[in-house]
Amino acid sequence: MTMRERFDSKWMPEPNTGCWLWIAYAHANGYGQFNVTATQPRRAHRVAYELYVGPIPAGLCACHRCDTPLCVNPDHLFLGTHRDNVADKMAKGRGGDRRGEASGRARLTEAQVLQVMALCRGGATRASVAARFGVASGTIRSIVKGLTWSHVTGGEAL
């Protein structure tokens, strides 16, 4: 069986959208995976582009017009840089602002960040402020230097 025959046996057409949905192994990131060789797993949509359209130049992504990670229909794919891919995502409303409290990694609220700034302006040490809020002193340093939470502090650094 040729590589293209093996590949084509692993997707199913979706009649409503025109997507070719990958029905074989999918990685935890939501994208299909195709083993080009026993030791060379690749993202299935990239393989689809290469099989049906042509090579993907170094540094370019195979981006989805349909926004369906499991789709391997080459008509739904286009080449672009990572920046192009992110811009496409944002233009379609799939990005969102993940700064500050919207980030799943945030340990402080915006109100607490404003308190941090006020305490540090008032002369409190970074270590004491960090202890008060239960974060590392490096977190406080990043806030007061304007490296993080600048959307709350207006970019102001102490």
ABEGO torsion letter per residue (X at the ends): XBAAAAAAAABBBBAAAGBBBBABBBBAAGBBBBBABAABBBBAAAAAAAAAAEBBBBGBBBBBAAGBAABABAAABBBBBAAAAAAAAAAAGAAEBABEAABAABABBAAAAAAAAAAAAAGBBAAAAAAAAGBBAAAAAAAAAGABGAAAAGGBBX
